[in-house]
Amino acid sequence: MTHASLLRQITDYANRADPYPLYGELRKTPVLHEEEGGPYAISGYYDIESLLHDPRISSDATTLAAIGDDQPTGPEAAGLPPSFIRLDPPEHDRLRRIANSSFGPPHRPRRLDSMRDELLQIVTDLIDGFGDARRIDLVDQFAYPFPVTVICRLLGVPREDEPRFRTWVDPIVASLDPALHAQENADQRRAAQEARVQLGMYLAGLVEQRAKDPHDDMLSDLVTSHGEDGAMTMMEVLSTSVLLLIAGHETTVNLITNGMLTLLRHPEYLHRLRDDPGLAARIVEELLRYEPPVQLVTQRTCIADVDVRGVTIPRGSRIWLVLAAGNRDPERFHEPDRFDPDRGDIQHLGFGSGIHSCFGAPLARIETQIALSELARRLDNPRLVEDPPPYRENALLRGPRHLDVSFDDLRP
């Protein structure tokens, strides 16, 4: 295997079902630079963690544009300002604090915890909805509708509008795929830009309603918040809302699906979870290490020369932080390719690290713990119909597109 082809192999759909041997090969060259103008790929756990905390590594969309990537891939392509994940401090910090003030601790300490009963009811209704079927597509019938329903309720987006915004979300997410070739990239960007325009216009209507008649939801909080950090502008509210709507369900769909797939491949833990729901928290943390829904972070730029393992990455260079490779780094984890929720230390990179660590991590954890616990409890003798299942195209957000599961009965 030649280094010149390694990143292409990693992003090639043919290897989507099992990219981990390629990640192992990648770690042999901790800083991989395949071609002039191409990204520097970082694959070691400690290197990735350090760079995620390094202020010389920029997430700012305008920094990417300054080095030649002048076609934005974030909400700014729709005429919206960048969301806070595409900004550096201090603006990133201001917007994230405002958003967090309506999401959870310390400002809303009970908002997420108070949702547990509601989350359990949504899961119960979805599983009851399997009816007499003894074979289901876990993605379409459970893993997708669950977090979509949750984020709609949390934001204040009508759940019945899901078919509309799904047609906009899909091309936006597709445009993030680093495997796209030049022409495909241009086509996807145009489609994503149009989708962002439509999604932004849709959310603008909801935001306008909430400004006149606030409800108990995040859209209302975002548009009416006037704390120590001031208020978001209307355009900032829209870009934040686009981010939360998309990020609030896309990664959780993959986490739940990857989780059930892994448990079905390791039935001893599925049986243990059925008997001990308290194991769910450790299972979810190990899943975030072992099969993370976000495989790599590609939108980072060096704003100064950075030395990594004796290699100088020049100012202006793009870097890829391959989180999934770092999560299985033998320098960090004992037997990293073994799924083991009983590990004494599961300090993973599944939600990133540093100032851009996953905003919705607390909610995703709760959702996945409840989802997997109830599936383990209620599905009698569940089995995979196809292994490996068909995967989604995206190399960045990795998860099965469908997961057919058969079972003998549905427990009450």
Secondary structure in CASP SS format (residue, H / E / C, confidence):
PFRMAT SS
TARGET T0000
AUTHOR 0000-0000-0000
METHOD secondary structure of the structure
MODEL  1
M C 1.00
T C 1.00
H H 1.00
A H 1.00
S H 1.00
L H 1.00
L H 1.00
R H 1.00
Q H 1.00
I H 1.00
T H 1.00
D C 1.00
Y H 1.00
A H 1.00
N H 1.00
R C 1.00
A C 1.00
D C 1.00
P C 1.00
Y H 1.00
P H 1.00
L H 1.00
Y H 1.00
G H 1.00
E H 1.00
L H 1.00
R C 1.00
K C 1.00
T C 1.00
P C 1.00
V E 1.00
L E 1.00
H E 1.00
E C 1.00
E C 1.00
E C 1.00
G C 1.00
G C 1.00
P C 1.00
Y E 1.00
A E 1.00
I E 1.00
S C 1.00
G C 1.00
Y H 1.00
Y H 1.00
D H 1.00
I H 1.00
E H 1.00
S H 1.00
L H 1.00
L H 1.00
H C 1.00
D C 1.00
P C 1.00
R C 1.00
I E 1.00
S E 1.00
S C 1.00
D C 1.00
A H 1.00
T H 1.00
T H 1.00
L H 1.00
A H 1.00
A H 1.00
I C 1.00
G C 1.00
D C 1.00
D C 1.00
Q C 1.00
P C 1.00
T C 1.00
G C 1.00
P H 1.00
E H 1.00
A H 1.00
A H 1.00
G C 1.00
L C 1.00
P C 1.00
P C 1.00
S C 1.00
F H 1.00
I H 1.00
R H 1.00
L C 1.00
D C 1.00
P C 1.00
P C 1.00
E H 1.00
H H 1.00
D H 1.00
R H 1.00
L H 1.00
R H 1.00
R H 1.00
I H 1.00
A H 1.00
N H 1.00
S C 1.00
S C 1.00
F C 1.00
G C 1.00
P C 1.00
P C 1.00
H C 1.00
R C 1.00
P C 1.00
R C 1.00
R C 1.00
L C 1.00
D H 1.00
S H 1.00
M H 1.00
R H 1.00
D H 1.00
E H 1.00
L H 1.00
L H 1.00
Q H 1.00
I H 1.00
V H 1.00
T H 1.00
D H 1.00
L H 1.00
I H 1.00
D H 1.00
G C 1.00
F C 1.00
G C 1.00
D C 1.00
A C 1.00
R C 1.00
R E 1.00
I E 1.00
D E 1.00
L H 1.00
V H 1.00
D H 1.00
Q H 1.00
F H 1.00
A H 1.00
Y C 1.00
P H 1.00
F H 1.00
P H 1.00
V H 1.00
T H 1.00
V H 1.00
I H 1.00
C H 1.00
R H 1.00
L H 1.00
L H 1.00
G C 1.00
V C 1.00
P C 1.00
R H 1.00
E H 1.00
D H 1.00
E H 1.00
P H 1.00
R H 1.00
F H 1.00
R H 1.00
T H 1.00
W H 1.00
V H 1.00
D H 1.00
P H 1.00
I H 1.00
V H 1.00
A H 1.00
S C 1.00
L C 1.00
D C 1.00
P C 1.00
A C 1.00
L C 1.00
H C 1.00
A H 1.00
Q H 1.00
E H 1.00
N H 1.00
A H 1.00
D H 1.00
Q H 1.00
R H 1.00
R H 1.00
A H 1.00
A H 1.00
Q H 1.00
E H 1.00
A H 1.00
R H 1.00
V H 1.00
Q H 1.00
L H 1.00
G H 1.00
M H 1.00
Y H 1.00
L H 1.00
A H 1.00
G H 1.00
L H 1.00
V H 1.00
E H 1.00
Q H 1.00
R H 1.00
A H 1.00
K H 1.00
D C 1.00
P C 1.00
H C 1.00
D C 1.00
D C 1.00
M H 1.00
L H 1.00
S H 1.00
D H 1.00
L H 1.00
V H 1.00
T H 1.00
S C 1.00
H C 1.00
G E 1.00
E C 1.00
D C 1.00
G E 1.00
A C 1.00
M C 1.00
T C 1.00
M H 1.00
M H 1.00
E H 1.00
V H 1.00
L H 1.00
S H 1.00
T H 1.00
S H 1.00
V H 1.00
L H 1.00
L H 1.00
L H 1.00
I H 1.00
A H 1.00
G H 1.00
H H 1.00
E H 1.00
T H 1.00
T H 1.00
V H 1.00
N H 1.00
L H 1.00
I H 1.00
T H 1.00
N H 1.00
G H 1.00
M H 1.00
L H 1.00
T H 1.00
L H 1.00
L H 1.00
R H 1.00
H C 1.00
P H 1.00
E H 1.00
Y H 1.00
L H 1.00
H H 1.00
R H 1.00
L H 1.00
R H 1.00
D H 1.00
D C 1.00
P H 1.00
G H 1.00
L H 1.00
A H 1.00
A H 1.00
R H 1.00
I H 1.00
V H 1.00
E H 1.00
E H 1.00
L H 1.00
L H 1.00
R H 1.00
Y H 1.00
E C 1.00
P C 1.00
P C 1.00
V E 1.00
Q C 1.00
L C 1.00
V E 1.00
T E 1.00
Q E 1.00
R E 1.00
T E 1.00
C E 1.00
I C 1.00
A C 1.00
D C 1.00
V E 1.00
D E 1.00
V E 1.00
R C 1.00
G C 1.00
V E 1.00
T E 1.00
I E 1.00
P C 1.00
R C 1.00
G C 1.00
S C 1.00
R E 1.00
I E 1.00
W E 1.00
L E 1.00
V C 1.00
L H 1.00
A H 1.00
A H 1.00
G H 1.00
N C 1.00
R C 1.00
D C 1.00
P C 1.00
E C 1.00
R C 1.00
F C 1.00
H C 1.00
E C 1.00
P C 1.00
D C 1.00
R C 1.00
F C 1.00
D C 1.00
P C 1.00
D C 1.00
R C 1.00
G C 1.00
D C 1.00
I C 1.00
Q C 1.00
H C 1.00
L C 1.00
G C 1.00
F C 1.00
G C 1.00
S C 1.00
G H 1.00
I H 1.00
H H 1.00
S C 1.00
C C 1.00
F C 1.00
G C 1.00
A H 1.00
P H 1.00
L H 1.00
A H 1.00
R H 1.00
I H 1.00
E H 1.00
T H 1.00
Q H 1.00
I H 1.00
A H 1.00
L H 1.00
S H 1.00
E H 1.00
L H 1.00
A H 1.00
R H 1.00
R H 1.00
L E 1.00
D E 1.00
N C 1.00
P C 1.00
R E 1.00
L E 1.00
V C 1.00
E C 1.00
D C 1.00
P C 1.00
P C 1.00
P C 1.00
Y E 1.00
R C 1.00
E C 1.00
N C 1.00
A C 1.00
L C 1.00
L E 1.00
R C 1.00
G C 1.00
P E 1.00
R C 1.00
H C 1.00
L C 1.00
D E 1.00
V E 1.00
S E 1.00
F C 1.00
D C 1.00
D E 1.00
L E 1.00
R C 1.00
P C 1.00
END
